[in-house]
């Protein structure tokens, strides 16, 4: 099980949202770079970074901070937020990112997703941010009116190397992930799935390990709030 501590960046700060609501964001004192250094020093191997400013405006905003983290700490980093073209993907790959997460752009334009998977084999992760069964885009502010499972079936053969499933209703709530829906997604998906949204305890990590075709889990607010001890969490990171 790969553990992905989350760093969400807004206004150059680490933040966490509640159910994806930018009006309910919590800012943390530590800088994104220092937070990444903390994870590295504790022995984590993987990192999940989202440029929230980028997700909102539709272009990469915090690229310099993210590149700094990727170059400095030699972690397996997956990056998302505002990546809308092949040039942005190339920049992050050149910097050393392991996976590039496509969300809004891939949902709005399936051909872009197909092209990216073809040009960057084994580098593209698909972010499916879901609320009540429907995909949300542009920083979760807009409902795409597409059912997540229908969309997944349409793009399943494109060559995506990782799928990140987030239940927006659980995100930041620390009420455990939506394991039932994750199970359905993992059953259908041709690539390994990462669980995101609602992780509250080590028990959630252990439960995720029993799901087939689940590669890892993203942990955010529970870390910042101290509900999960990092020293305990890092032992689960394989």
Rosetta silent file (secondary structure, phi, psi, omega in degrees, C-alpha in Angstrom):
SEQUENCE: XXXXXXXXXXXXXXXXXXXXXXXXXXXXXXXXXXXXXXXXXXXXXXXXXXXXXXXXXXXXXXXXXXXXXXXXXXXXXXXXXXXXXXXXXXXXXXXXXXXXXXXXXXXXXXXXXXXXXXXXXXXXXXXXXXXXXXXXXXXXXXXXXXXXXXXXXXXXXXXXXXXXXXXXXXXXXXXXXXXXXXXXXXXXXXXXXXXXXXXXXXXXXXXXXXXXXXXXXXXXXXXXXXXXXXXXXXXXXX
SCORE:     score description
SCORE:     0.000 S_00000001
   1 L     0.000  121.651  176.906    0.000    0.000    0.000 S_00000001
   2 E   -87.630  130.146  177.909    1.442    3.338   -1.070 S_00000001
   3 E  -100.376  125.827  179.515    0.759    6.184    1.333 S_00000001
   4 E  -112.841   93.775  170.196    0.437    9.613   -0.270 S_00000001
   5 E   -60.767  141.011 -174.219    0.621   12.467    2.240 S_00000001
   6 E  -101.841  137.354  170.040   -1.206   15.387    0.623 S_00000001
   7 E  -124.083  109.842  175.514    0.021   18.912    0.075 S_00000001
   8 E  -102.740  126.005 -173.428   -2.647   21.248   -1.302 S_00000001
   9 E  -109.644  125.656  172.411   -1.240   24.659   -2.205 S_00000001
  10 E  -141.710  131.045 -178.010   -3.205   27.916   -2.228 S_00000001
  11 L    53.805   37.697  177.174   -1.690   31.387   -2.002 S_00000001
  12 L    67.176   15.223 -179.724    1.693   29.663   -1.500 S_00000001
  13 E  -119.633  158.194  169.853    0.427   28.006    1.711 S_00000001
  14 E   -77.097  128.108  178.182   -0.567   24.489    2.738 S_00000001
  15 E  -135.519  163.360  169.178   -4.333   24.365    3.044 S_00000001
  16 E  -132.450  140.730  178.070   -7.104   21.811    3.452 S_00000001
  17 E  -102.742  157.278  172.681  -10.652   22.219    2.200 S_00000001
  18 E  -106.447  117.179 -177.482  -13.865   20.839    3.667 S_00000001
  19 L    52.244   34.794  175.802  -15.913   19.072    0.967 S_00000001
  20 L    71.847   13.235 -176.067  -13.966   21.008   -1.643 S_00000001
  21 E   -90.585  114.319 -178.101  -15.335   24.360   -0.444 S_00000001
  22 E   -68.613  -18.540  176.657  -12.779   27.155   -0.911 S_00000001
  23 E   -80.981   -8.288  179.165  -14.722   29.284    1.549 S_00000001
  24 E  -119.456   39.940 -178.482  -14.064   26.673    4.212 S_00000001
  25 E   -85.515  148.265  175.655  -10.339   26.324    3.783 S_00000001
  26 E  -113.979  124.708  178.801   -7.954   25.873    6.693 S_00000001
  27 E   -95.382  143.863  179.021   -4.477   27.366    6.325 S_00000001
  28 E  -115.634  149.184 -173.115   -1.473   25.829    8.049 S_00000001
  29 L   -65.616  -37.086 -173.303    1.623   27.660    9.208 S_00000001
  30 L   -71.078  141.686  179.844    4.177   25.354    7.605 S_00000001
  31 L   -75.989  156.905  178.063    5.223   26.081    4.016 S_00000001
  32 H   -56.049  -40.274 -179.097    4.664   23.462    1.288 S_00000001
  33 H   -66.307  -43.978  178.734    8.415   22.952    0.885 S_00000001
  34 H   -65.045  -36.838  178.379    8.956   22.488    4.625 S_00000001
  35 H   -65.435  -42.289  177.488    6.018   20.090    4.797 S_00000001
  36 H   -62.969  -40.178  178.622    7.491   18.028    1.971 S_00000001
  37 H   -62.525  -39.180  177.896   10.859   18.007    3.738 S_00000001
  38 H   -60.356  -46.236  178.844    9.156   16.737    6.879 S_00000001
  39 H   -62.863  -42.813 -179.553    7.619   13.820    4.958 S_00000001
  40 H   -61.430  -46.656 -176.976   10.934   13.030    3.291 S_00000001
  41 H   -65.140  -28.619  179.077   12.848   13.033    6.592 S_00000001
  42 H   -79.822  -14.400  176.617   10.318   10.667    8.165 S_00000001
  43 L   106.368    8.689  175.569   10.838    8.176    5.351 S_00000001
  44 L   -67.085  147.732 -177.603    7.761    8.587    3.154 S_00000001
  45 L  -106.592  -20.829 -173.289    8.343    7.607   -0.462 S_00000001
  46 E  -123.898  155.052 -178.995    5.285    9.131   -2.147 S_00000001
  47 E  -149.494  139.961  179.304    3.650   12.553   -2.240 S_00000001
  48 E  -114.891  117.229 -177.898    0.391   13.955   -3.623 S_00000001
  49 E  -121.441  129.847  175.734    0.505   17.664   -4.560 S_00000001
  50 E  -122.054  128.674  173.791   -2.399   19.743   -5.832 S_00000001
  51 E   -86.632   93.256 -176.106   -2.098   23.313   -7.115 S_00000001
  52 H   -66.865  -36.022  176.005   -5.488   24.592   -5.916 S_00000001
  53 H   -60.670  -42.639  179.872   -4.921   28.028   -7.428 S_00000001
  54 H   -63.522  -41.272  179.382   -4.238   26.298  -10.725 S_00000001
  55 H   -60.982  -35.327 -178.040   -7.355   24.159  -10.454 S_00000001
  56 H   -73.892  -42.361 -173.148   -9.459   27.297  -10.002 S_00000001
  57 H   -96.640  -12.271  176.648   -8.045   29.390  -12.846 S_00000001
  58 L    84.516   23.853  173.694   -7.251   26.606  -15.295 S_00000001
  59 L  -155.262  158.175 -177.530   -3.489   27.054  -15.539 S_00000001
  60 L   -69.614  129.617 -177.140   -0.471   26.133  -13.446 S_00000001
  61 L  -113.138  -44.719 -174.979    0.102   28.791  -10.769 S_00000001
  62 L  -100.912   34.831 -175.762    2.395   27.268   -8.140 S_00000001
  63 H   -58.954  -40.182 -177.176    4.718   25.543  -10.591 S_00000001
  64 H   -64.056  -43.533  179.029    7.891   26.994   -9.045 S_00000001
  65 H   -63.587  -44.441 -177.265    7.046   25.736   -5.532 S_00000001
  66 H   -65.924  -43.316  177.622    6.100   22.310   -6.861 S_00000001
  67 H   -60.698  -40.336  178.636    9.236   22.007   -8.990 S_00000001
  68 H   -57.627  -44.548  179.496   11.310   22.992   -5.953 S_00000001
  69 H   -64.850  -46.717 -177.548    9.774   20.116   -3.964 S_00000001
  70 H   -61.099  -45.534 -176.028   10.224   17.582   -6.774 S_00000001
  71 H   -70.991  -39.067 -173.182   13.864   18.503   -7.391 S_00000001
  72 H   -73.785  -37.504 -162.775   14.921   18.776   -3.738 S_00000001
  73 H  -111.544   -3.341  173.938   13.481   15.676   -2.140 S_00000001
  74 L    50.587   47.514  175.974   13.608   12.802   -4.634 S_00000001
  75 L  -104.527  160.398  172.833   10.117   11.548   -3.764 S_00000001
  76 E   -81.590  100.322 -171.775    7.633    9.801   -6.054 S_00000001
  77 E  -107.102  131.232  168.733    5.375   12.794   -6.615 S_00000001
  78 E  -105.861  136.209 -170.826    2.011   12.923   -8.349 S_00000001
  79 E  -127.863  135.890  176.050    0.961   16.444   -9.333 S_00000001
  80 E  -145.234  170.091  176.849   -2.384   17.939  -10.319 S_00000001
  81 L   111.334  101.362  174.509   -4.226   21.236  -10.556 S_00000001
  82 L    80.227   10.469 -179.402   -4.557   23.471  -13.612 S_00000001
  83 L   -86.403  108.889 -171.162   -2.736   21.160  -16.017 S_00000001
  84 L  -122.102   -0.355 -178.546   -4.563   21.746  -19.283 S_00000001
  85 L  -150.004  167.594 -176.754   -2.052   21.071  -22.080 S_00000001
  86 H   -66.440  -30.716  179.799    0.810   18.818  -23.150 S_00000001
  87 H   -62.969  -44.084  178.391    3.377   21.550  -22.523 S_00000001
  88 H   -64.022  -40.195  177.533    2.499   21.720  -18.808 S_00000001
  89 H   -59.624  -47.197 -178.668    2.690   17.934  -18.560 S_00000001
  90 H   -59.506  -41.363 -179.563    6.137   17.982  -20.180 S_00000001
  91 H   -59.327  -45.494 -178.532    7.399   20.647  -17.752 S_00000001
  92 H   -71.103  -35.703  177.160    6.478   18.600  -14.699 S_00000001
  93 H   -65.777  -42.547  177.773    7.869   15.387  -16.187 S_00000001
  94 H   -61.208  -32.175  178.940   11.125   17.177  -17.012 S_00000001
  95 H   -73.904  -19.378  177.267   11.266   18.344  -13.380 S_00000001
  96 L   114.792   12.845  178.362   11.042   14.712  -12.238 S_00000001
  97 L   -65.825  142.992  178.621    7.383   14.135  -11.351 S_00000001
  98 L   -77.576  -45.679 -178.426    6.345   10.484  -11.286 S_00000001
  99 E  -136.057  144.934  174.997    2.715   11.025  -12.356 S_00000001
 100 E  -110.766  123.997 -177.140    0.753   13.939  -13.788 S_00000001
 101 E   -91.170  120.858  173.502   -2.885   14.091  -12.685 S_00000001
 102 E  -105.630  130.750 -179.978   -5.384   15.187  -15.318 S_00000001
 103 L  -125.802  -90.562 -174.962   -8.870   16.049  -14.116 S_00000001
 104 H   -54.133  -47.273 -176.784  -10.998   18.850  -15.546 S_00000001
 105 H   -63.192  -37.243 -179.607   -9.223   18.963  -18.915 S_00000001
 106 H   -72.456  -33.122 -179.457   -9.534   15.194  -19.350 S_00000001
 107 H   -75.688  -37.868  178.910  -13.210   15.191  -18.410 S_00000001
 108 H   -74.035  -29.169 -175.337  -14.033   18.100  -20.708 S_00000001
 109 L  -140.737   94.046 -177.704  -11.973   16.673  -23.589 S_00000001
 110 H   -62.404  -29.953  179.140  -11.504   12.910  -23.721 S_00000001
 111 H   -65.448  -34.149  176.241   -9.276   13.259  -26.785 S_00000001
 112 H   -62.849  -42.182  177.841   -6.804   15.305  -24.736 S_00000001
 113 H   -61.827  -45.556 -179.518   -6.623   12.459  -22.221 S_00000001
 114 H   -61.182  -44.284 -179.825   -6.063    9.920  -24.996 S_00000001
 115 H   -63.843  -42.717 -179.714   -3.334   12.068  -26.582 S_00000001
 116 H   -63.717  -41.982  179.635   -1.580   12.622  -23.244 S_00000001
 117 H   -64.125  -36.562 -179.947   -1.573    8.894  -22.446 S_00000001
 118 H   -70.883  -42.758 -177.333   -0.111    8.147  -25.877 S_00000001
 119 H   -75.473  -32.409 -176.652    2.597   10.832  -25.681 S_00000001
 120 L  -124.977   70.663 -177.723    3.513   10.168  -22.029 S_00000001
 121 L   -59.796  138.553  178.292    3.094    6.418  -21.423 S_00000001
 122 L    66.444   14.972 -178.860    2.926    5.366  -17.752 S_00000001
 123 L  -115.652  -14.410 -172.378    2.915    9.017  -16.636 S_00000001
 124 E   -99.032  124.376  172.238   -0.752   10.018  -16.695 S_00000001
 125 E  -106.607  140.946  179.021   -3.020    9.648  -13.672 S_00000001
 126 E  -103.566  121.020  178.897   -6.729   10.372  -14.058 S_00000001
 127 E   -94.950  115.695  177.469   -8.350   12.295  -11.230 S_00000001
 128 E  -108.282  104.111 -179.975  -12.034   11.520  -10.793 S_00000001
 129 E   -99.585  116.939 -165.003  -13.554   13.936   -8.281 S_00000001
 130 E  -123.285  135.349  174.742  -17.072   12.766   -7.568 S_00000001
 131 E  -130.253  117.524  179.737  -20.098   14.207   -5.803 S_00000001
 132 L    53.921   38.258  175.620  -23.256   12.097   -5.580 S_00000001
 133 L    90.401  -13.158 -177.022  -22.093    9.966   -8.503 S_00000001
 134 E  -105.007  145.468  177.633  -21.332   12.878  -10.849 S_00000001
 135 E   -74.464  138.318  175.345  -17.907   14.193  -11.872 S_00000001
 136 E  -113.610  149.641 -176.247  -16.970   17.703  -10.741 S_00000001
 137 E  -134.319  172.707  177.388  -14.478   19.985  -12.485 S_00000001
 138 L    53.444   64.002  178.866  -12.643   23.308  -12.129 S_00000001
 139 L    65.691   27.601  176.628  -11.684   23.066   -8.481 S_00000001
 140 L    69.530   12.549 -177.682  -14.894   21.130   -7.755 S_00000001
 141 L   -86.634  -14.937 -175.716  -16.952   24.243   -8.404 S_00000001
 142 E  -129.085  131.425  174.642  -18.771   22.881  -11.443 S_00000001
 143 E   -82.493  127.892 -176.685  -20.769   19.693  -11.913 S_00000001
 144 E   -78.868  -10.408 -175.080  -19.918   18.167  -15.286 S_00000001
 145 E    63.921   18.449  175.564  -23.301   16.380  -15.470 S_00000001
 146 E  -107.894  130.463  174.673  -21.387   13.214  -16.336 S_00000001
 147 E   -70.724  131.995 -175.055  -21.847   10.086  -14.283 S_00000001
 148 H   -57.327  -46.999 -175.865  -18.453    8.962  -13.077 S_00000001
 149 H   -66.106  -35.362  176.875  -18.908    5.258  -13.873 S_00000001
 150 H   -64.726  -44.984  179.719  -20.134    6.004  -17.408 S_00000001
 151 H   -61.805  -44.892 -178.571  -17.138    8.252  -18.063 S_00000001
 152 H   -59.334  -42.205  179.347  -14.694    5.686  -16.696 S_00000001
 153 H   -62.007  -34.982 -178.926  -16.058    3.010  -18.992 S_00000001
 154 H   -69.685  -34.069 -173.476  -15.571    5.327  -21.977 S_00000001
 155 H  -107.241    6.505 -171.409  -11.892    6.102  -21.244 S_00000001
 156 L   -60.754  -25.915 -176.600  -10.868    2.807  -19.637 S_00000001
 157 L  -101.340   12.339 -175.992   -8.779    1.701  -22.626 S_00000001
 158 L   -75.817  -20.964 -179.702   -6.920    4.968  -23.176 S_00000001
 159 L   105.851   18.466  174.140   -3.808    3.918  -21.275 S_00000001
 160 L   -60.573  137.980 -176.081   -4.165    5.803  -17.984 S_00000001
 161 L   -96.393  -13.684  179.768   -1.583    4.427  -15.542 S_00000001
 162 E  -157.470  144.376  178.157   -3.318    5.388  -12.274 S_00000001
 163 E  -121.314  129.000  179.659   -6.794    6.449  -11.232 S_00000001
 164 E  -110.885  112.128 -177.041   -7.399    8.740   -8.257 S_00000001
 165 E  -102.628  119.332  179.337  -10.935    8.476   -6.921 S_00000001
 166 E  -119.899  123.993  171.540  -12.102   11.237   -4.564 S_00000001
 167 E   -90.160  107.713 -174.748  -15.503   11.358   -2.921 S_00000001
 168 L   -60.510  -35.058  179.974  -15.954   15.115   -2.443 S_00000001
 169 L   -63.603  -22.143 -179.667  -18.603   14.624    0.243 S_00000001
 170 L   -95.526  -19.676 -170.524  -15.988   12.836    2.359 S_00000001
 171 L   -63.657  127.658  179.668  -13.044   15.142    1.644 S_00000001
 172 L    76.067    1.443 -175.526  -11.795   16.950    4.729 S_00000001
 173 L   -94.894  -17.759 -179.409  -14.532   15.380    6.854 S_00000001
 174 L    54.455   44.315  179.260  -12.441   12.584    8.407 S_00000001
 175 L  -114.194   21.154 -176.211  -15.422   10.200    8.271 S_00000001
 176 L    78.725  146.906  179.026  -13.550    7.407    6.427 S_00000001
 177 L   -65.905  166.964  176.634  -13.348    7.056    2.643 S_00000001
 178 L   -85.388   84.893 -175.148  -16.239    5.817    0.531 S_00000001
 179 H   -67.996  -33.026 -178.912  -15.026    2.219    0.356 S_00000001
 180 H   -62.517  -47.609  179.781  -18.191    0.920   -1.341 S_00000001
 181 H   -70.024  -37.092  177.555  -17.821    3.243   -4.326 S_00000001
 182 H   -59.924  -40.110  178.655  -14.059    2.730   -4.405 S_00000001
 183 H   -59.873  -43.687  179.796  -14.665   -0.998   -4.674 S_00000001
 184 H   -63.043  -43.173  179.850  -16.944   -0.425   -7.700 S_00000001
 185 H   -64.357  -46.305 -178.232  -14.360    1.815   -9.362 S_00000001
 186 H   -63.511  -32.802  179.020  -11.493   -0.592   -8.689 S_00000001
 187 H   -65.985  -37.672 -176.935  -13.514   -3.474  -10.119 S_00000001
 188 H   -84.384  -39.045 -169.283  -14.048   -1.646  -13.410 S_00000001
 189 L   -62.315  137.497  175.808  -10.752    0.231  -13.758 S_00000001
 190 L   -81.203   -9.359  179.347   -8.040   -1.154  -16.041 S_00000001
 191 L  -125.966  163.960 -179.210   -5.393    0.577  -13.928 S_00000001
 192 L   -63.184  150.422 -175.043   -4.650    0.690  -10.186 S_00000001
 193 E  -110.900  141.902  171.383   -6.764    3.002   -8.024 S_00000001
 194 E  -109.435  131.783  178.696   -5.772    5.502   -5.339 S_00000001
 195 E   -88.527  137.819  178.604   -8.359    6.271   -2.642 S_00000001
 196 E  -143.615  143.059  174.451   -8.836    9.894   -1.617 S_00000001
 197 L   103.994  109.164  170.311  -11.186   11.767    0.703 S_00000001
 198 L    96.765    2.233 -178.535  -12.123   11.214    4.329 S_00000001
 199 L   -59.241  129.761 -173.841   -9.217    9.219    5.750 S_00000001
 200 L  -124.333  -19.553 -174.203   -9.514    9.449    9.529 S_00000001
 201 L  -158.630  169.821  175.182   -7.378    6.730   11.099 S_00000001
 202 H   -62.255  -29.821  178.162   -4.849    3.955   10.587 S_00000001
 203 H   -59.133  -36.465  176.849   -7.821    1.582   10.474 S_00000001
 204 H   -62.367  -39.009  179.151   -8.853    3.205    7.167 S_00000001
 205 H   -63.719  -45.136 -177.760   -5.395    2.432    5.776 S_00000001
 206 H   -66.118  -35.847  178.509   -5.621   -1.182    6.868 S_00000001
 207 H   -67.176  -38.750 -179.843   -9.086   -1.542    5.374 S_00000001
 208 H   -62.844  -30.813 -179.068   -7.870   -0.136    2.052 S_00000001
 209 L   -62.813  -23.599 -177.564   -5.188   -2.815    1.905 S_00000001
 210 L   -86.223   -5.436 -178.986   -7.876   -5.472    1.524 S_00000001
 211 L   -86.437  133.039  178.466   -9.359   -3.925   -1.634 S_00000001
 212 L   -73.048  145.187  178.036   -8.333   -5.455   -4.952 S_00000001
 213 L    63.068   22.775  173.661   -6.720   -3.202   -7.567 S_00000001
 214 E  -106.395  118.901 -173.148   -6.147   -0.438   -4.984 S_00000001
 215 E   -87.887  -32.577 -174.954   -2.587    0.846   -5.159 S_00000001
 216 E  -169.825 -174.088 -176.515   -2.587    3.433   -2.418 S_00000001
 217 E  -146.638  141.317 -179.982   -4.366    6.026   -0.320 S_00000001
 218 E   -98.655  133.554 -178.902   -4.090    9.808    0.080 S_00000001
 219 E  -124.432  125.003 -177.621   -4.013   11.248    3.598 S_00000001
 220 L  -124.398  -87.680 -171.309   -4.464   14.974    4.218 S_00000001
 221 H   -59.922  -34.892 -179.021   -6.410   16.648    7.000 S_00000001
 222 H   -62.863  -27.111  175.583   -5.986   13.758    9.442 S_00000001
 223 H   -73.528  -51.666 -175.389   -2.219   14.374    9.295 S_00000001
 224 H   -62.517  -34.069 -178.565   -2.417   18.135    9.784 S_00000001
 225 L   -85.580   -4.747  176.829   -4.883   17.784   12.653 S_00000001
 226 L    81.868   12.332  179.514   -2.770   15.128   14.377 S_00000001
 227 L   -72.156  -29.665  175.825   -5.389   12.362   14.185 S_00000001
 228 L  -118.378  125.948  179.321   -2.851   10.090   12.502 S_00000001
 229 L   -78.179  130.400 -176.404    0.706   10.035   13.792 S_00000001
 230 H   -61.426  -36.256 -179.354    3.208   10.283   10.954 S_00000001
 231 H   -64.592  -31.670  177.069    5.557    7.799   12.612 S_00000001
 232 H   -77.274  -40.279 -177.465    2.740    5.258   12.625 S_00000001
 233 H   -65.916  -40.296 -174.778    1.604    6.099    9.104 S_00000001
 234 H   -64.022  -24.604  178.282    5.020    5.775    7.492 S_00000001
 235 H   -66.797  -22.237 -179.592    5.179    2.120    8.578 S_00000001
 236 H   -87.595   -9.337 -174.646    2.276    1.419    6.220 S_00000001
 237 L   -82.244  107.565 -177.356    4.056    3.008    3.232 S_00000001
 238 L  -103.627    0.000    0.000    5.319    0.223    0.994 S_00000001
